[in-house]
Amino acid sequence: MKLYLSTTTDGVRTTGALLVGQETFHSMELPWKENAKDISCIPGGTYSLIPYESPRHGSTWRLHNPALNVWGFARFGPVGARTEIEIHTGNLVSESKGCLLVGLSNGQLNGEPAVIDSLSALERLRALIDDTEDNELVITRTL
C-alpha cells in the first residue's frame, strides 16, 4: 500500500494531510531544520515502512530510505544519519523529536495548534495497513 503525505510548514511546525486508501488523516511534525536529528521534520521522498513494536507507542512503523540518509534502526545507519523515525501518537509539535504525529482532525490544545484524536488515528492506521505487504510513505513537502 502507498500512503501519501502532503505538508507545509510555518517555521514553527509542519502540518499535513496523510492519504491512506480513501481516508485522510492529519499530521504534525517539527519544522524543516536541514534534516537535523531530533529537531527537523522528515525530508520529502519515498520511504519503506518497517513495522515496529515501540515500547512507548505500541505497534507502529519506522521510516527507512538509505538514499535520504534515513534508517529504520540506528545499528544499520552510518554515524550522523537520521534513525528510528516513527509514525506515532501525539497532539502537539513539542511531543515529537523528528517523528510524524497523526490525528483524525486539526484543532487546538492549551492554545496551541494540535492534531486531535491521535490514538484513534493510529488505531485506524493499524486497521488499514497490512504489515504482511510492502508499504511505502510518499512525502511531498512545501517549505
N, C-alpha and C positions, 0 to 999 in steps of 0.2 A: 504494500500500500504506500502511496505517496501522500505526504502531508505537506501543505503549503502555508508558509508564514510570510505575511507581508507586513512590514513595520515602518515606523517613522520615529524620530527622536526629537526631543525638545531641548536636549543638552542636560536634562536632569534625569530623565527616564526614557526608555524606548517602549512604545506600545504597539500592539499589532493585532491582526486578525489571523487566526490559525484555522485553515480549512482542512477538515478530515472527512472524507466522503462528502456527504451532503450537509454536514454540521459545521458550524462556525463557533470557535472559542475565542476568547480574548486573552491577550498575553501582556506581560510586563517584564522588562529587563532593565539593567543598568544602561546608561548612555554609552555611545561609542568612545572608547579611550584607547584606540590603536591596538585593540585585541590584548590589552594587558590583563594578566591573570587576576582574577577575583574582583576587578573593578570595571570591566568592559562588557558590553553586550557581545553576543556571538557574531562572528563575521558572516556575511552573506555567503551562500553557497549551498551545496547539497551534502547532506550528512547521512551516514548509516545510523540507524537507531539500534543500540545494543540493549536488550532487556537487562535490567539491573535491579537487584533487591537491596534497596537503600536502607541502612539501619535507621535513618531518620525519617524517610519519606515513604517507605514501603516499596511496592512494585512500581518501577518507573523505567526510564530509558536514559542512556548516556549517548551523547553525540560523538561521532567518530568520522574524521576526514583528515588523514595524514597530509594530504596536499595543502591543506589550510593550517597545518600545524596544530590540529585539534585531535586529541587522542582520548578514547573512552576510558583508558586506565593508565595511570601515571607510570607504571612499571614498563610500559611499552613505548612511551613517548620520550623524545630527547629532552635534555635539561632545558628549561625555559619554555617548553610547549604548554599550550592550554590543555588541561586534562580534567577528566571527571565532571564535565558539564552535563547537568541533569535537566530533565523536564520535571518539575515538582510543584507542590503546593506552596502557597504564599500569597499574600494580598498586596503588600507594599514593596516598592523597589528596594527598601532597606533590608528586606528579607531574602535578597538574592546576593550571591557572591559570584556573579557571572553566569548564573543558570537562568532557565526560562520558567517563569511563573505562569500558570494558566488559570482562567476563571470562566464562569458562564456569562459574566457581564462586566461592564466597567462601572465604577462608582466612586464613592469617597469613604474613607475610614479615617477617623481622627483629623478631618480636614485635609487629608492628602488624597490624590488620585490613587485608585486601587483597582485590582481585579477582584471580583466578588464571587463567592461560592466556589472557591478554589478546590476544596476537597471533592465536591460534586463533579467539577470539571475533570479532575484526574480520574475519578472513578468511571466517568463516561468514556474517557480516552481508553482506559483499560478494557472496556467492553468493545470498543470499536477496533482496536489494533490487535491483530492476530500475531503474537510473538513467534509463531512457527513459520512465518513468512519473512522475507526480506522487506524491511520497512525503511523508507527514506524521508527525511525532512528537507524541503527546499526552502531556503530563507532568501527573501528579496528585501533589501534594505533601501530606505530613502533617508539619507543622512543630512 
